């Protein structure tokens, strides 16, 4: 019988941990005890004067329980003993295997948009998101054609980004036209700053061309039950309506728990704060180490120290006492060889026991059974030992 191959758990160390689209630095490697920095009870952020002050945001990073369950199941299938540190590193090195709990300690709150779950810290940023990214799911939009501009306009304006022609500031509906243009082209800018950057256009032919093309206008109607029947003729009036009835669009909470799989639901400022905490606070890694150690013990794993540095290892099988009359001669021969060698490769065991009377597939079968039952330990480098 040949040995069945079982896929090993993915416990490779992943060096590129990203918690947001702009995180460029690789994840820090798991620190040993003498490298762990003293934990601070509250998150510290540097201000422009380089002085440290207490933040009003508390951050706690823990492991995702679904991830540790999958890793334990995979380890049980293989029977391989892994160092606890390696298991922990497999968790902390991948954002999908982490969870992030944030709590506002002061008067600030988290604002959660109801229809898509996005999380913000300010009302203005939340409304910006609703208007720029989520409007189509909240409204019905009807296009109408406006009247041709009338008046003696010698100059008009042009968008420096889209190169589209826009009305002059003296135009009666100037503000609504600009808000509409910014929304249609997803221009992320403050209204006043954007207007100041508009380019003046005085060419007569260009001005006449703009006057011959009346601006496109829209009528908006919110789908929400509280505003059925209400119609708005501009983005600005729609924004004002959302502002007035803000509580109908959002949930307000003091704390949030976000899975690493959904880190993109946080606004950029929160992602940046998480990154800063992740890079500068190592206590959470130490906490995860001990929490995973406890989790493994409660799940029936055998925890033991092994190797020159006495590292902690986790085995899916508890050690069994050898009773001679319950085991075959080949099993006893394997056990004695492993015990006498203290640590030996599976290949060496095969070569030393193999003979005309004992085939390799029989030896492999017995080694696999001994590992499964807990008589011997197997490590990821294919070495065997008895603890």
Residue pairs with C-beta under 8 A, 6 or more apart in sequence:
1 361
1 362
1 364
1 365
2 361
2 364
3 361
3 364
3 365
3 367
3 368
4 368
6 77
6 78
7 74
7 78
8 74
8 78
8 80
8 380
9 71
9 74
9 75
9 78
9 80
9 82
9 90
10 74
10 90
11 71
11 82
11 86
11 87
11 89
11 90
11 380
12 90
13 29
13 86
13 89
13 90
13 93
14 27
14 90
14 93
14 94
15 26
15 27
15 93
16 26
16 27
17 23
17 26
17 27
17 93
17 94
17 95
17 278
18 95
19 95
19 260
19 263
19 271
19 274
19 275
19 278
20 263
20 264
20 266
20 268
20 271
20 272
20 274
20 275
21 264
22 268
22 271
22 272
23 271
23 275
25 279
27 92
27 93
27 278
28 279
28 282
29 89
30 85
30 88
30 89
30 92
30 93
30 285
30 289
31 37
31 282
31 285
31 286
33 286
35 282
36 282
36 283
36 285
36 286
37 281
37 282
37 283
38 283
39 281
39 282
39 283
39 286
40 281
40 283
42 54
42 55
42 58
42 105
43 55
43 57
43 58
43 59
43 273
43 277
43 281
44 52
44 53
44 54
44 55
44 280
45 52
45 53
45 55
45 273
45 276
46 52
47 53
55 105
56 104
56 105
56 106
56 108
57 102
57 103
57 104
57 105
57 108
57 273
58 102
58 103
58 104
58 105
59 100
59 101
59 102
59 273
59 274
59 277
59 281
60 100
60 101
60 102
60 103
60 284
61 98
61 99
61 100
61 101
61 277
61 278
61 284
61 288
62 98
62 99
62 101
62 284
62 287
62 288
62 291
63 91
63 92
63 97
63 98
63 99
63 288
63 291
63 292
64 91
64 96
64 97
64 98
64 99
64 259
64 260
64 261
67 91
67 96
67 97
68 91
68 97
68 292
68 295
71 87
71 90
71 91
72 296
72 299
72 301
72 316
75 82
75 314
75 316
76 316
79 316
79 317
79 368
79 371
79 372
79 378
80 378
80 379
80 380
81 306
81 313
81 314
81 315
81 316
81 377
81 378
81 379
82 313
82 314
82 379
82 380
83 311
83 312
83 313
83 314
84 289
84 292
84 293
84 296
84 303
84 311
84 312
84 313
84 314
85 289
85 311
85 312
87 292
87 296
87 314
88 285
88 288
88 289
88 292
90 97
91 97
91 98
91 288
91 292
92 98
92 285
92 288
94 260
95 260
95 261
95 263
96 259
96 260
96 261
97 260
98 260
99 257
99 258
99 259
99 260
100 257
100 258
100 259
100 260
100 263
100 274
101 255
101 256
101 257
101 258
102 110
102 255
102 256
102 258
102 270
102 274
103 254
103 255
104 110
104 254
104 255
108 121
109 252
109 253
109 254
110 119
110 120
110 121
110 252
110 253
110 254
110 255
110 256
111 119
111 120
111 121
111 122
111 123
111 126
111 250
111 251
111 252
112 118
112 119
112 120
112 250
112 251
112 252
112 253
112 256
113 119
113 120
113 126
113 129
113 130
113 134
113 249
113 250
114 249
114 250
114 251
115 134
115 137
115 138
115 249
116 134
116 137
116 265
117 262
117 265
118 126
118 129
118 265
118 266
118 267
119 256
119 258
119 265
119 266
119 267
119 270
120 126
120 129
120 267
121 267
121 269
121 270
123 243
123 246
125 267
126 246
126 249
126 250
127 239
127 242
127 243
127 246
129 267
130 138
130 242
130 249
131 183
131 235
131 238
131 239
131 242
132 183
132 186
132 188
135 183
135 238
138 222
138 223
138 224
138 249
139 220
139 221
139 222
139 223
139 238
140 220
140 221
140 223
141 218
141 219
141 220
141 221
142 218
142 219
142 221
143 216
143 217
143 218
144 216
144 217
144 218
144 219
145 214
145 216
145 217
146 173
146 214
146 215
146 216
146 217
147 214
148 211
148 212
148 213
148 214
149 167
149 171
149 210
149 211
149 214
149 215
151 170
151 171
153 167
153 168
153 170
153 171
153 207
153 211
154 202
154 207
155 168
155 200
155 201
155 202
155 207
156 165
156 166
156 167
156 168
156 200
156 201
156 206
156 207
156 210
157 165
157 166
157 167
157 168
157 169
157 198
157 199
157 200
157 201
158 164
158 165
158 166
158 198
158 199
158 200
158 201
159 166
159 181
159 185
159 187
159 198
159 199
160 197
160 198
160 199
161 185
161 187
162 181
162 185
162 187
164 181
164 185
165 201
165 206
165 209
165 210
166 177
166 178
166 181
166 198
167 173
167 174
167 177
167 210
167 215
168 174
169 195
171 177
173 215
175 236
176 233
176 234
176 235
176 236
177 215
178 191
178 194
178 195
179 191
179 234
179 235
179 236
179 239
180 217
180 218
180 234
180 235
181 187
182 189
182 191
182 194
182 235
183 235
187 194
189 197
201 207
217 233
218 233
219 231
219 232
219 233
220 231
220 232
220 233
220 235
220 238
221 229
221 230
221 231
221 232
222 228
222 230
222 232
222 238
222 241
224 248
224 249
226 245
226 248
227 241
227 245
230 241
232 238
232 241
242 249
258 265
258 266
263 271
263 274
266 274
293 303
293 312
296 303
296 314
297 303
300 316
300 318
301 314
301 315
301 316
302 314
302 315
302 316
302 317
302 318
302 319
302 374
302 387
303 312
303 313
303 314
303 315
304 312
304 313
304 315
304 387
305 311
305 312
305 313
306 313
306 377
306 385
306 387
313 377
313 379
315 374
315 377
315 387
317 371
317 372
317 373
317 374
318 374
319 374
319 375
319 377
319 386
319 387
320 373
320 374
320 375
322 332
322 335
322 375
324 332
327 335
327 375
328 366
330 353
330 358
330 362
330 363
330 366
331 366
331 369
331 370
331 375
333 353
334 349
334 353
334 363
334 366
334 367
334 370
334 376
335 370
335 375
335 376
335 386
337 344
337 349
337 352
337 353
338 344
338 349
338 376
338 384
338 385
338 386
339 386
341 348
342 385
343 383
343 384
343 385
344 383
344 384
344 385
345 381
345 382
345 383
345 384
346 367
346 378
346 382
346 383
346 384
347 382
349 363
349 367
349 384
350 360
350 363
350 364
353 363
354 360
354 363
367 376
367 384
370 376
371 377
371 378
371 384
375 386
376 384
376 385
376 386
377 384
377 385
377 386
377 387
378 384
379 385
